[in-house]
């Protein structure tokens, strides 16, 4: 069996490796064997391949990459009743640790110092042909969503952030957000726009590039508006289209978080989705921001990884967008690379102009849901 692996800490070490195909053992009564169909790639994979972070599983000197997996069940253990061969599934990325939050089914809120995450840290990922996982960590994807199932994992990051915004604002007894801003029009920004529009919010998306281009067209096709920050500042956008009750930041540019704090409306929530590992510094109007947050009852919260609840919300929203805006989500899958041998090309595409989501077609989808190759 083949897999794409890296030597964590060694830059540009990704390679195609022969490994032993996993099998269900007699004692694996709750385990499930999954054939990998598609794997999405993002900046995390690129950074791990650059040697910036990541760790192999205990007893191994390599890590199988890929945390955005989508596959089909081929075998189930004797005690598995919720899944059967032929079911499409996505695996929850973070595995439970030892904290109380892990024990209640929310490992995304763990207080452990060490994370166990498929394809990222201490657990092999999905850029391989098969994997075996406990049934409790697999999420069923309806067959009608097979063409876009590889988008579920990045969707869950959005779902968690927005779900947490609503959960936090239960403190207000009544919170009815009407206007939202999404900062960034990449994969996560577009998925955030989708989720917020499905919830009925008026959405303004602010990103650097000038319209028209594919990303701005995708924004506008959802009934949201797109503004280029080359011509319109976030402050100007807020004055024209705000006040913003919810801001979802997905740019990867940390200084914008402070600018967003300044335009967030009263009783508003700022959701931060960017994982920034740099050393940027910025001068901010600290007193004004502090005063605005205190007197305006504002909240800032981060989102990363997700729990089963968020994966299930993601399945529901992907189904809803297919029903309301058929084909919209599929347009995010701009660049397909065929086979594990194509992974070097996939890494080259990450961050390139015109690319929204790169994915590796590891194996063909069943004939009834197979789609033509992307660009």
N, C-alpha and C positions, 0 to 999 in steps of 0.2 A: 504494500500500500504506500502511496506517496503522500507527502506533506510538505508545506512550506514552513521552514523553521529559521530561527535566528539564534545566535549566541548572544544573550543579553549583555549589554555593555560593549559589544564589539560593533563599531559602525559598519553599515552595509554588509551585514553577514547573512542576509536572507538567501536561502538556497533550497532546492528541491531535494528531499531526503527520502530514502526508503525506510519505513518503520513497520512494525508488526501490526497487523489489523486487529483491533480489539474484538473480543468475543464475549458473549454473555456466559458467565459461569453458573453452575448449578445453584450457588448460594446467592446469585444476583436476582433475587425474586422481585425486586422493585426497580430493576434497571431496564433501560431501553436502548436498543441499538439504532442509530440514526445514520442514514446515508445523506451526505452533504450535497446539496444542489447548488446553492449560491452563497457567496460570502461578500458582504460589502466592505469596502476599505475606507478609512478616514485618516485624519491627522494623527491619531493615536498610533496607528500601525506604522505610519511613516516615522514618527519619533522613536518608536521602539527599534525599528530597523536602523535608525541613526545612532543607536546605542545610548539614548538619553535616559532610559529607565527600562524596567521590566526585570523579571527573574524567572528562572526555569522551575518546574516542579521539583520537589525533593527527589534526589536520586538521579536526576537528569542533568545533562550539561547544555540542553537546548530547550527552546520554547516554540511550540507550534503557534503561529500567529493567527489572528482573526477572531474578532468578538461579535461581528454582525452576521451570524450564521442563520441559514434557512435550510431545512432538510425534510426528509420523509422517513417515517418509522419503518424499519425492516423486521425487527424482532422485539418482543417484550418478555419480561420475566413473568413467572407464574402468578405473582400477586398484583400485577398491573391490570387494572380494570378500566382506567380512564382513557387509555390510548390503545390503538390497534394498528397492525401493519397497514401502511398506506396513508396514515394520517400525516399531515404536514405540521411541523413543529418549529419553534424557535426556543433556544435555551436561554434562561436567565443568566446574565453574565457573572454576577458576583455570587460566590458560594458562601454559606453561613460560616461565621466564626464562633467566638465564644462569648460575646457580650449578650446582655439581656435583649438587645434589639435583634440580634441574630436569632435568638431563641423564639421570638414571637413572629418570625417571618418577615422581618424588615432588615436584611443584611446591608441594604443601601444606607442605613443609618448607624452602622456599627461604630462602636467606640474603640474597637481593636486597633492597635498600631499598624498591623499588617493586614492588607487586603488579599483575598484570594479571588482572582478574576480571570475568566477564560481568555486566553490569548494576550493577557496583559501582565499578570503577576501570579506566579506559582501554580497556575493551572493551564494545561494545554488548550489552545483555541481550536478554530473550526476550519482553517485552511488545510484540509485533509479530506480523505474520501469517506471515512466513517468515524464516529465517536460513540461512546457509551456514557449515558448519564442517568441519574435517578429520575424517575417519572415525576417526582414533585417539583423538579426544576425545569420541566418542559412545558411550554405553553402551546395549546392547540390553535392552529391557524386554519380557518375554513378553506376548502378547496377553491372557492371563488376568489380568494385573495392570493393565490399562489404566485401570480405574476408580480405582486408587489410585496410579498411576505418578507423579502430581505430588508425592507424599510422599517420593519417593526422595531428593531432594537433602537435605532436613532429616534424613532417616534416616542419611545418610552421615556427618553430624557426630557422631552417636551411635556409629556403627560405628567411626569412626576412634578415638574416645576409648577405647572398650572394647577394640578390637583392640590399641591401644597399651598398655593396662593389662596385658593378657596377655603382650604382647611384652616389656615391661619386666620382668615377674616371671619370665621364663625364667631369670633370674639365680638364682632360688631352687631350680632343678631340679624341684621339685614345688610347684605353687601351685594349690590347689583351693578357690577362694572359694565360700563357702556363703551368706553373708548380704550383701545390698547395700542401700544407701539411695539413693533418688533425691530430690533437693531441687528442688521445683517440679513442677507438674502441667500445664504448658502443652504445646504441641506437642512440643518436644524432650524434656521430662520424661516424657511419655507414651510416646514412641518409645523412650526409654532403658529404661523399665519393660518394654516389649515385648521388646527385645533381651535384657535380663537374664533375663527369665522363660523365653525360648526357650533360654537356656543353663542353665536349671535352678536359678537362684538364688532364695532366699527374699528377697523385695523389700518394703521399707517405703518408701512415698512420703510425704514430708512437704511440705505446702503450706499456704498461709494460710487459704483458704476452708474453711468447715465443710461436712461431708458431711450429707446426700446432695446431689449435683449431678452433672451429666454426667461431669465429669472424674473424680470419685471413683468413680463407677459403672464407668467404663472401666478404672480401676486394679484394682478388685475383680473385674471380669469376667476378668482375666488370672490370678487367684489371688494377687494381691499385696494388701498391706494399705495403707490410707490413714489418715493422721493429720493433724489440723489443728494447725498451730503456734499457733493462738489458745489452745489448751488444753494442748498437749503440746510441751515444748521438745525440741530436738534431743538434748540430754543425756538427757532422760527416755526418748525413743524408743530411744536406744542402750542404755540400761539394761534396757529391756523386750524389745527385739527384736534387739539386737546380740550381740557386737561386729560391726561392719560391716567386711567384708573389702574392699569396694569402695563408694565413695560417688561418685555422679554429680551434680554441682551444675549446675542449669539454671534458676536463679531470676532472674538479672539483678540480684541484690542482693549486692554484693561482700562486705559484712561477714559474710555466712553462710559464706563460704569459710574464714574463720578459726575460726568455730564448728565447722565440719565437720572441720577439722584436729584439733580437740580430742577428737572422738569416733571418729576413725578407728582401727580395730583394728590390732594388730601385723601387720607384713608387708602392710599395706593400701595401697590406691591411691586417691587422691582425684583425680577427673577434673573439671576446670573447663571448662564450656562457655559461660559467660556472657561476652559482650563488653561491658564496662562502660566508658563514656567520661566518667564524671562525676568529681567531686573529693571523694568521701566520705572521711572519715577515721574511724578507730575505734581505741580502746585495746584492746590484746590482752595476754594473759599470755605474753609473748614467751619467757621462760625455760622455762616449762612446755611450750609448743608445740615449741620447739627440742629440749628433752630428749626429749620423746615421739617426735619424728621420728627422732632419732639412735639412741636405745636400742630403738625399736620397728621399725627398718628400714622406715620408711614413705616413700611417694612421692607427690608431687603433680605433675600433668601437665595441660597445656591441650590443647583440641581445637578446631580451626577449619578449615574447608574439608576437602577429602578427596582421595584419589588413586583411581585406577581400582579398586584392590583393595577399597577401602571401598564404592565404588558397587556392585561385584559382590556384596559381602557384604550390602549393603542389599537388592538384588534377591532374594537367597536368603532373607533374613529376612522380607521382605514376602510372599514365596510361602509360607514356613513358617507365618506367622501366619494367612494365609488358610486354610491347611489345618487348623490346630489350633483357631483361633477365627474361623470364617468371619464376615466382615462387620465385624470389630472395627476394622480400619484405616480403612474407609470412614466410620465414625462420627466420625473426627477432622475430616472435611471438612464442617464445620458450616455454612459460609456461602459460597454460590456467587454470583458476580456475572456476568451475561451480557454479553459483548462488551467490547471495549476502551473503548467509551464509558461503561461502568459503573465505570471505575477510581476516580473521585472517591468513589463510595460504598464501594468496597473500602478505601480509605485511612481513611474514617470508621469502618469496622468494626474496624480493627486495634486491639487492646487493649480492645475493648468487652466488657461483661459477657456471658457465655455463648458467646463466640467462641473456638474452638480454632484452626481453620485457615480462612483466607479464600483463595479462589482465583478467578481470572478464567477463565471459559469463553470462550476466544478463538474457537474453532471447534468444531463438533459432533464428538463421537467417532463412529467408524464405527458403523453401526446395531447390529451384533452386541454392542457393549459400551456403548452409550449408556445413561445413567442419568437418572432424573428430577432436576429442579432441586432444590438444597438450600434451606434456609430463606432 
